[in-house]
């Protein structure tokens, strides 16, 4: 029997779902190298490989067989060939630009463990999709709003969430889309560097975000009385500002966010919040040329920088802070702790804080490969994001469950039933 790759699901799976990988038809205890390849929409190649030894029966099941040293990872890692994918171009991050098409994953089995791959024994292709059948993708161009709404299959109404990314700008849809697959109505909201929105990050007006909140609150497919906010990085502090000043927000989840306003002036009616001061002299650049910007921001607890602390004690919602303890973009854990202190000092409910040791800045949906360093738009050079690949992958899986449980609990009244594994 010729060797073959057995996948479950066989041909197509959702990107945030596990994929079972096995090889059958090998010789007893045969040594092989497995390699995965994936090209993003710009054509850049991501690859991972691992060394294995088949069982006495010629079977190789990645759920039961540990990878041997010498590849992209070692040990029992059923999904290692996906989370260990690395770009062949330096400082390149895997993102999904068009959620309506899947990523195509190529799997290959080679003979032996050499540095140069031996004879090709088997190969297979698999689609990693983002949009579940029946989920609707609706471009939104109402008033000033530039966004995409994802509605789950079924009649609704559904718990509603607004999803914001960070300083990359544009309109990333993939997290909102994957979340909609799990039963949420999610609005991926652009806020700069997209269509007719401002090109740069000079100042933001909260009235724009208020339009988006009102759009969701009045949508017939969105279950009231309030909605949730989900923000990563700069999107996180924008969510804190929205929760602090706008009505109709029930739950706010931040992924490595800040409780101080960062990077741009924030205006709402007669309120102006200046951005936190920075000191470029605190940038550390190693021999690799990669900048570590962890210490660049001033503290929002001292001097005039206290004006940048967002008054989150005004918020009428519950908070969840997802924290990567190896975040090198900024001090996410410090921000979460200071936000918690401020809420409690004003008699507000203590927020949930879930910390992940070994996780970096870009905590994405499950199975996105960790991005250790990439270009930073504001600094114009590659910066370190932090993280250790295996711990980061585990954090992404757990955080995804925590976020969904948090929103289910506060937007639908369902008990969360999720406790952190880490």
Secondary structure, DSSP 8 states (H G I E B T S, - for coil): ---EEEEESSSEEETTS--EEEEES--TT-EEEEEEEEE-TT--EEEEEEEEE--TTS-EETTTS-BBTTSS--BS-TTHHHHT-EESSTT-----S-TTS-EEEEEEEEES--SS---EEEEEEEEEESS-TT-EEEEE-STT--EEEEE-SSS--EEEEEEE--TT-S---HHHHHHHTTT-EEEEE--SSSTTS-SS-SEEEHHHHHHHHHHHHT-TTEEEEEEEEEEETHHHHHHHHHHHH-SSEEEEEEES--SB--SSEEEETTEEE----B-GGG-EE-TTS-EE-TT-B--TTSGGGGGGB--GGG--SEEEEEEETT--SS-HHHHHHHHHHHHHHTT----EEEEETT--S---STT-----EEEETTTTEEEE----HHHHHHHHHHHHHHHHHHHHHHHH----------
